[in-house]
Amino acid sequence: MSLNQNLAFYKSRLNKINFYNENKKMFYCNFKSSEEKKSFYQKKKLEMLNYIKDSLERKIASVSASIEVLENQISRDKVEVSS
């Protein structure tokens, strides 16, 4: 690679890194005690687990709806075949 190609490559990499760092949520904490730190991280963990739970509930709801529709189609097809 030539020098200009190297510079272009590293410049594009730096732009990607800067974009990532600007959009990444960061929290800076200055804890007064270990209890405060523990409480903070427990709350963050709870938020994360609730987010995961909500996501899984949406997935379960969509799968349940798909199963219901498929069962209705199967029962409808059985009625049509037997008629």
VENNOR-V280405 format. One record per pair of residues at least 12 apart in sequence whose C-alpha atoms are under 7 Angstrom apart, sorted by sequence separation. I is the first residue (numbers start at 1). J is the second residue. If there is no record, write none. Layout:
# VENNOR-V280405
i j
I J
I J
This chain:
# VENNOR-V280405
none
